[in-house]
Amino acid sequence: MIAYLISLAVGFPLSIGLPVAVRVIGGLIVVFGLSMIAWGVRERGVANMLVSTYVTLTKAIRRTPPSEAAGRTEPLIISGPQKYTRNPLYFGVVVMVLGWALVGAYSFFFVATLAILLWFVLVIIPMEERELRALFGEEWVRYSESTPMLVPFTKRKKTSGS
């Protein structure tokens, strides 16, 4: 709804008239995004994800320091999609919405994609990563240094000369 209103306010046309081939590719992108989300959910488990999300958001709302574990005991998961990106669910959501933008060819879906991406990168991910660094310490630091924050395969391997 907000993306739609922004699109209207900026004067973007509602429909951008993409070719059928681009819309089909958009459908494949939606499937890829959904697959990434499903893989992440399967790897972490729904209950674990809901509990950790609840705890993190509660801490943010109450302005509780990230160093307070708040009873969290889950391990740091670095397998499955987390091997390729620290935030596979957020990556999947952004990809899925981008795919919808291509399928529907509506400008507000592109605005929504950008808004969601910025929300994750500027607000949610930094908040969660502060907590993860506090919970897992050096293990988290090593993982975050070797794994891209959002987009898989974008982190360069460190060489012995660097």
N, C-alpha and C positions, 0 to 999 in steps of 0.2 A: 504494500500500500504506500509506504513512504517513498520507495523507489519510483512508483508510478507518479506520485505527486511531484517529486523532484524532476522527473522527465518532462512533465507538463510545464513546470515552472521555468525550466531551462529552454523549453521550446523544441525538444526532440520530437520527431514524428513518432506516432504510436507504433506503426509497423515499418520495418526497414526493408522488406521485400527481398529476402535472401533466396538464391536458387535452391531447387529441390535437393541437389547434391549436397549442398552445405547443410541443409536441414537433416538429411540422412546422417551425415557425419556428426551432427549435433546429437542425434539419437544414440549413436555409438559412444559418444563422449558421456552422455547421461549414464549409460550402462557401465562404462568404466568407473565413473565416480561412485555409483551405487556399489560396484564390486569392491572398491577400495574401502568404503564404509563397512560393508558386510565383513570383509577380511579383518578389519580392525576390531569390530565388535566380537567376532569369533575368537580372536586372539586374546583379547582382554576379558571378555565376559560382560554381559549386560549389568549384572549386579555390581561388579567391581567398578565399572564405568559410572554408574549412577551414584554410588557412594562417594567416589573420589570427586565427581563433579559437584555434588551437593556440599561436600566438605570445603572444597576450594571456593565455591561461590559464597558460602556462609562466612568463611574467613574474610573474603573480600568485602562483603557487606558490613561485617562487624569490625573491619580494619584490624583483624588479628594478625600478628606477625607470621610470616610464612614458616618461620622456624618451629612453631608449635605444631607438632605432629598430629594432634587432635585424634589420636587413636588409629591412625592409618598404619596398616602393617603390610600392605601389598608390596611385592617386589618390583623393581624397575624392570619393565618389559622392553627388551631390545631385539626381539625376534619378530618374525612375521613382517607386516608392513612397517613396523617400527625400525626395522633394519635399514629401511630406505628413506624414511622421513620421521622426524620426531612427532609429527602431528598428522598421521594418516587420515583421521576422521575429518579434520578441518580441510585437508587437501581434497578429500573426496567430496565434501559439501561444495567447495568452490568449483571444482570440476563439474559436478552435477548441475549446478545452477548455470554455469557457462554453457553447458550442453543444452539446457532448457532455453537459454537465450537464443541459441542457434536454431533449435527446433521451432520455437514460436516466432522467431524473428521480430520480437517486440523490444523496443529500446529500453523499456524499464527493467527487463531481465538483465541487460548489460549493466545498468546502473546498480541493480541489486547485487550482481556478481562483484562489482568493485566495492560496494559498501560492505558486503560480508567479508571480503578479503581484507579490507582495512580494519574492520572490527577484530578479526582474528589476529592479524599481525601487530596491531598497535595496542590492543587492550587485553584480549584473552590470553594469547600465547605468552607475552611477558609476565603476566600475573601467575600463570601456571608454572612457568619455568623458574621463577623465583622460589616457589614452593618446592618444586622438584629438586632444585639445587640444595635447599635446606634439608630436605628429607634424605637425599641419597649422596650428598657430598661429592667426593672425588669421583665416584662411579658415574654420577650424572655429568660432571665436567668432561670426563673422557668421552662419554657417549655423545654429548652435545658438540664436542669439537670434531667428531668424525662423522656425524649424521646431519644432513640438511634440516633446517627448521621446518620447511613446508614442502618445497618442491623436490621430489626424489631426483637423485643423480646430479645434483647441482653443486655439491661440496667437492672441492678438489682435495685429493690425497696430499698429505704433507710429505715432502721428500726430505731425505737426510740433510740436504744442503740448506733447507729453509729454517 
